[in-house]
Amino acid sequence: MTTNLSNSAGLSQRTNVYAERQMLEHAAPVMVLEKTGPLIKPMPKNKGATIKFRRPIPFEAATTPLQEGVTPTGSPFRYEDVSATLDQYGQVSIITDVIEDTHEDPVLNDLTVQLGENIGRTKELLNYAVLRGGTNVVYANGSSRSDVNTPISLAKQRLVTRTLKAQKAMKITQVLDASPNYATRAVEAAYIAVGHTDLEADIRNLPNFTPVSEYGNRRTVSDYEIGTCEDVRYILSPDLEPFADAGGTAGSMVSTGGTNADVYPVLYFGKEAWGMVPLRGQGSVEPTIIPVNQKTKDDPLGQRGYAGWKMWHVGVILNQLWMVRLEVAATDL
């Protein structure tokens, strides 16, 4: 990890390492998109702002019979590269000596926690902006977003999974662990779908839906997982906002403006449909902590302190056919 000494004078490196770990621990729980089996690529050091996601190109089926004593023609093993450009993001917050001296709460500790959650939500929304723009789309009804005014159905879910299977999208069997490190853990093979929490009632009403409470010894993918319907696991988050008033006549559906239905993207993923730089491991986020009472020529009385973070990020769709966006409405309860 690179420590910014000009912004950390008087602080031990241990303080920054602790702040980084605490931020990562509180960022991870609010991110659900990273549980959808993306191709993970840690940010390379000193290699510029362009990153390449590399994956093997599968062999074609070998359908030609071998001939006795004849060695078959060798097939080259190839990779496919997808390049993306990293951008830098950050946030800073001010603490004053009055707040620190008069509040009974552990202000800096609480601020570090909130900054960690802010990191997670920032990364989540950046990924969501990319992923909900995918080109492989199915509508709950009609032929465009402006027609949508019905909830999710089992028939549409089956259409989505049939589409994924036809494109040989593999089910997800490994997900990032909840720790701040790069560790992964095995899960039962399934496609993973993510959407907004407004959809929970409609998803639970799907035929064949099994809630998490009935999983028994089966492991969940995320704390936000609500259950499984056939071979799809559903994870919901309040951060995955709908397209407000973008659908057809609302009727009994949720509507921001009261006339047209809000349209909710439900994103279904096969393995490595997209790639990202993960928020994992030392150096993935750089914290900055300048304590109150640190006197400088710009703050001679030491009245202000600062806490903040910065990170590099990119998320990119690697295979449009291995993910599907199902656009639905949500029943107004």
C-alpha positions as CSV (number, residue, x, y, z in Angstrom):
1,M,0.0,0.0,0.0
2,T,1.2,3.5,-0.8
3,T,1.0,5.9,2.2
4,N,0.6,9.6,1.4
5,L,3.2,10.9,3.9
6,S,2.4,14.6,3.1
7,N,-1.2,13.9,4.2
8,S,-0.3,11.6,7.1
9,A,2.5,13.4,9.0
10,G,2.6,12.2,12.6
11,L,0.5,9.1,11.9
12,S,2.0,5.6,12.0
13,Q,1.5,3.4,8.9
14,R,-0.4,1.1,11.2
15,T,-3.1,3.7,11.5
16,N,-3.6,3.9,7.8
17,V,-3.5,0.1,7.4
18,Y,-6.2,-0.2,10.1
19,A,-8.3,2.5,8.4
20,E,-8.0,0.7,5.1
21,R,-9.0,-2.6,6.5
22,Q,-12.0,-1.1,8.4
23,M,-13.2,0.7,5.2
24,L,-12.9,-2.6,3.2
25,E,-14.8,-4.6,5.8
26,H,-17.7,-2.1,5.7
27,A,-17.7,-1.7,2.0
28,A,-18.1,-5.4,1.2
29,P,-21.5,-6.0,2.7
30,V,-23.3,-3.3,0.5
31,M,-21.9,-4.7,-2.8
32,V,-24.0,-7.5,-4.4
33,L,-23.0,-7.2,-8.0
34,E,-19.5,-8.7,-7.2
35,K,-21.3,-11.9,-6.2
36,T,-22.4,-12.5,-9.8
37,G,-19.3,-14.4,-11.0
38,P,-17.4,-11.6,-12.7
39,L,-13.8,-12.1,-14.0
40,I,-11.6,-10.5,-11.4
41,K,-8.6,-8.5,-12.4
42,P,-6.6,-6.7,-9.6
43,M,-5.2,-3.4,-10.6
44,P,-1.6,-3.7,-11.9
45,K,0.9,-1.4,-10.4
46,N,2.7,1.2,-12.5
47,K,1.2,-0.2,-15.8
48,G,-0.8,2.9,-16.8
49,A,-4.6,3.4,-16.8
50,T,-5.5,0.6,-19.3
51,I,-6.3,-2.9,-18.1
52,K,-6.8,-6.1,-20.1
53,F,-9.3,-8.8,-19.1
54,R,-8.1,-12.1,-20.6
55,R,-10.0,-15.3,-20.9
56,P,-9.4,-18.5,-22.8
57,I,-11.3,-19.1,-26.1
58,P,-13.1,-22.5,-25.8
59,F,-12.2,-25.3,-28.3
60,E,-14.7,-26.4,-30.9
61,A,-16.0,-29.9,-30.4
62,A,-13.8,-32.5,-32.0
63,T,-16.3,-34.4,-34.2
64,T,-13.9,-35.8,-36.8
65,P,-12.9,-39.5,-36.2
66,L,-9.2,-40.2,-35.7
67,Q,-7.4,-42.2,-38.4
68,E,-5.2,-45.1,-37.4
69,G,-1.6,-44.0,-37.0
70,V,-2.3,-40.4,-38.0
71,T,-1.7,-37.6,-35.6
72,P,-4.6,-35.0,-35.7
73,T,-3.8,-31.4,-36.7
74,G,-2.9,-29.4,-33.6
75,S,-5.4,-26.8,-32.5
76,P,-3.9,-23.5,-31.1
77,F,-4.8,-22.5,-27.6
78,R,-5.9,-18.8,-27.7
79,Y,-7.0,-16.0,-25.4
80,E,-9.4,-13.2,-26.0
81,D,-8.5,-9.7,-24.6
82,V,-10.9,-7.0,-23.7
83,S,-9.3,-3.7,-22.8
84,A,-10.8,-1.1,-20.4
85,T,-9.7,2.2,-19.0
86,L,-9.4,2.7,-15.3
87,D,-10.7,5.9,-13.6
88,Q,-10.0,7.2,-10.1
89,Y,-12.7,8.0,-7.6
90,G,-12.6,9.5,-4.1
91,Q,-14.4,11.2,-1.2
92,V,-13.3,13.4,1.7
93,S,-15.0,14.5,4.9
94,I,-14.1,17.3,7.4
95,I,-13.9,17.0,11.2
96,T,-13.6,20.1,13.3
97,D,-12.0,20.4,16.8
98,V,-15.4,21.5,18.1
99,I,-17.1,18.2,17.0
100,E,-14.2,16.1,18.4
101,D,-14.1,18.0,21.7
102,T,-17.9,18.1,22.4
103,H,-19.3,14.8,21.0
104,E,-19.3,11.8,23.2
105,D,-19.3,9.5,20.2
106,P,-16.1,8.0,18.6
107,V,-16.3,10.4,15.7
108,L,-13.3,9.3,13.6
109,N,-14.2,5.6,14.0
110,D,-17.8,6.2,13.0
111,L,-16.7,8.3,10.1
112,T,-14.3,5.6,8.9
113,V,-17.3,3.1,8.9
114,Q,-19.5,5.5,6.9
115,L,-16.7,6.1,4.4
116,G,-16.3,2.4,4.0
117,E,-20.0,2.0,3.2
118,N,-19.7,5.0,0.8
119,I,-16.9,3.2,-1.0
120,G,-19.0,0.1,-1.4
121,R,-22.0,2.0,-2.8
122,T,-19.9,4.0,-5.1
123,K,-18.4,0.9,-6.6
124,E,-21.8,-0.8,-6.8
125,L,-23.4,2.1,-8.6
126,L,-20.5,2.4,-11.1
127,N,-20.8,-1.3,-11.9
128,Y,-24.6,-1.1,-12.1
129,A,-24.5,1.8,-14.6
130,V,-22.4,-0.4,-16.9
131,L,-24.3,-3.7,-16.4
132,R,-27.8,-2.4,-16.8
133,G,-26.8,-1.1,-20.2
134,G,-26.3,-4.6,-21.6
135,T,-27.8,-5.3,-25.0
136,N,-29.4,-8.7,-24.3
137,V,-32.9,-7.8,-23.0
138,V,-36.2,-9.4,-22.3
139,Y,-39.4,-7.5,-21.4
140,A,-42.1,-8.7,-18.9
141,N,-44.7,-7.7,-21.5
142,G,-44.6,-5.9,-24.8
143,S,-41.6,-5.3,-27.0
144,S,-40.0,-2.2,-25.4
145,R,-39.4,-0.6,-22.0
146,S,-42.3,1.8,-22.6
147,D,-44.7,-1.2,-22.7
148,V,-43.7,-2.8,-19.4
149,N,-46.4,-2.8,-16.7
150,T,-46.5,-6.4,-15.4
151,P,-44.4,-8.2,-12.7
152,I,-41.8,-10.9,-13.1
153,S,-43.1,-14.4,-14.1
154,L,-41.8,-17.9,-14.1
155,A,-42.3,-18.0,-17.9
156,K,-40.0,-15.0,-18.4
157,Q,-37.4,-16.4,-16.0
158,R,-37.4,-19.6,-18.0
159,L,-37.0,-17.7,-21.3
160,V,-34.0,-15.9,-19.7
161,T,-32.3,-19.1,-18.6
162,R,-33.1,-20.9,-21.9
163,T,-31.3,-17.9,-23.6
164,L,-28.3,-18.2,-21.3
165,K,-28.1,-22.0,-21.8
166,A,-28.4,-21.6,-25.6
167,Q,-25.3,-19.3,-25.5
168,K,-23.4,-21.9,-23.4
169,A,-23.3,-19.4,-20.4
170,M,-21.9,-21.5,-17.5
171,K,-23.5,-21.4,-14.1
172,I,-21.7,-19.7,-11.3
173,T,-19.9,-22.1,-8.8
174,Q,-17.4,-19.7,-7.2
175,V,-18.0,-16.3,-5.6
176,L,-15.9,-13.7,-3.8
177,D,-15.8,-14.4,-0.1
178,A,-17.1,-11.7,2.4
179,S,-13.6,-11.0,3.7
180,P,-11.5,-8.0,2.5
181,N,-9.2,-10.4,0.7
182,Y,-9.3,-12.0,-2.8
183,A,-10.5,-15.3,-1.4
184,T,-13.3,-17.1,-3.2
185,R,-15.7,-19.9,-2.0
186,A,-17.6,-22.6,-3.7
187,V,-21.4,-22.4,-4.1
188,E,-24.0,-24.7,-5.6
189,A,-24.1,-24.1,-9.4
190,A,-26.7,-21.6,-10.5
191,Y,-27.3,-18.5,-12.5
192,I,-27.4,-15.4,-10.3
193,A,-30.0,-12.6,-10.6
194,V,-29.9,-9.2,-8.9
195,G,-32.5,-6.5,-8.7
196,H,-34.1,-3.9,-6.4
197,T,-35.7,-4.8,-3.1
198,D,-39.1,-3.5,-4.4
199,L,-39.3,-6.8,-6.4
200,E,-39.1,-9.1,-3.3
201,A,-42.8,-9.8,-3.0
202,D,-43.2,-10.6,-6.7
203,I,-40.2,-12.9,-6.7
204,R,-41.3,-14.7,-3.6
205,N,-44.7,-15.3,-5.3
206,L,-43.0,-17.2,-8.2
207,P,-44.0,-20.8,-8.4
208,N,-41.2,-23.2,-7.2
209,F,-39.6,-20.4,-5.2
210,T,-37.5,-21.6,-2.2
211,P,-36.7,-19.0,0.5
212,V,-33.3,-18.9,2.1
213,S,-34.9,-20.0,5.4
214,E,-35.6,-23.4,3.8
215,Y,-32.0,-23.9,2.4
216,G,-30.9,-26.2,5.2
217,N,-27.2,-26.8,4.8
218,R,-27.1,-25.0,1.4
219,R,-24.7,-22.0,1.4
220,T,-26.0,-18.5,0.4
221,V,-24.1,-16.4,-2.1
222,S,-24.8,-13.1,-0.3
223,D,-26.4,-11.8,2.9
224,Y,-28.9,-10.1,0.5
225,E,-29.9,-13.4,-1.1
226,I,-33.7,-14.0,-0.6
227,G,-34.0,-17.4,-2.2
228,T,-34.0,-19.6,-5.4
229,C,-36.4,-20.3,-8.1
230,E,-35.4,-23.4,-10.1
231,D,-31.8,-22.7,-11.2
232,V,-31.7,-19.0,-10.4
233,R,-30.6,-17.4,-7.1
234,Y,-32.0,-14.0,-6.4
235,I,-30.1,-11.2,-4.6
236,L,-31.8,-7.9,-3.9
237,S,-30.4,-4.5,-3.0
238,P,-32.0,-1.0,-2.4
239,D,-29.1,0.5,-4.4
240,L,-30.2,-1.0,-7.7
241,E,-32.7,1.7,-8.7
242,P,-35.4,1.3,-11.4
243,F,-36.1,3.5,-14.4
244,A,-38.7,5.8,-12.9
245,D,-42.0,6.2,-14.9
246,A,-40.4,4.5,-18.0
247,G,-43.1,1.8,-18.5
248,G,-46.7,1.5,-19.6
249,T,-49.8,2.6,-17.7
250,A,-49.1,1.8,-14.0
251,G,-52.4,0.3,-12.9
252,S,-51.5,-1.7,-9.8
253,M,-47.7,-1.4,-10.3
254,V,-45.3,0.9,-8.5
255,S,-45.1,4.4,-10.1
256,T,-42.9,7.3,-9.1
257,G,-45.1,9.9,-10.8
258,G,-48.4,8.0,-10.5
259,T,-49.1,7.5,-14.2
260,N,-46.5,5.2,-15.8
261,A,-45.0,2.1,-14.2
262,D,-41.4,2.2,-12.9
263,V,-39.3,-0.3,-14.8
264,Y,-37.0,-2.5,-12.8
265,P,-34.0,-4.2,-14.4
266,V,-33.4,-7.8,-13.2
267,L,-29.9,-8.8,-14.2
268,Y,-29.2,-12.5,-14.8
269,F,-25.6,-13.6,-15.0
270,G,-23.6,-16.6,-16.2
271,K,-20.0,-17.1,-15.2
272,E,-17.6,-14.3,-16.3
273,A,-20.1,-12.4,-18.2
274,W,-18.4,-9.2,-17.0
275,G,-15.1,-8.2,-15.4
276,M,-14.1,-5.7,-12.8
277,V,-11.2,-4.5,-10.6
278,P,-12.2,-5.8,-7.2
279,L,-12.3,-3.9,-3.9
280,R,-10.1,-6.5,-2.3
281,G,-6.6,-6.7,-0.8
282,Q,-4.2,-4.2,0.5
283,G,-3.8,-1.2,-1.7
284,S,-7.2,-1.5,-3.4
285,V,-8.3,1.6,-1.6
286,E,-6.0,4.4,-0.3
287,P,-7.3,6.0,2.9
288,T,-6.3,9.5,4.0
289,I,-6.5,10.6,7.7
290,I,-5.4,14.0,8.9
291,P,-6.2,14.3,12.6
292,V,-7.7,17.4,14.3
293,N,-5.0,19.4,16.2
294,Q,-2.4,18.8,13.5
295,K,-1.1,22.3,13.0
296,T,0.0,23.5,9.6
297,K,0.5,26.9,7.9
298,D,-3.0,26.4,6.3
299,D,-4.6,25.5,9.7
300,P,-2.3,27.1,12.3
301,L,-4.7,26.3,15.2
302,G,-5.3,22.7,14.2
303,Q,-9.1,23.3,13.9
304,R,-9.8,20.9,11.1
305,G,-9.2,17.2,10.4
306,Y,-9.9,15.2,7.4
307,A,-10.8,11.6,6.5
308,G,-11.2,10.2,3.0
309,W,-10.4,7.6,0.4
310,K,-9.6,7.1,-3.2
311,M,-9.5,4.1,-5.5
312,W,-9.2,3.0,-9.1
313,H,-12.1,1.3,-10.7
314,V,-13.5,-0.1,-14.0
315,G,-16.3,-2.5,-14.8
316,V,-16.9,-3.9,-18.3
317,I,-19.2,-6.4,-20.0
318,L,-17.1,-9.1,-21.5
319,N,-19.8,-11.2,-23.2
320,Q,-23.2,-9.7,-23.8
321,L,-24.7,-13.1,-24.5
322,W,-23.8,-14.5,-21.1
323,M,-26.0,-12.0,-19.2
324,V,-29.7,-11.0,-19.7
325,R,-31.6,-8.0,-18.5
326,L,-35.3,-8.8,-17.7
327,E,-37.3,-5.5,-17.4
328,V,-40.3,-5.8,-15.1
329,A,-42.7,-3.8,-13.1
330,A,-43.2,-4.2,-9.3
331,T,-46.6,-4.8,-7.7
332,D,-47.7,-1.8,-5.6
333,L,-48.3,-3.1,-2.1
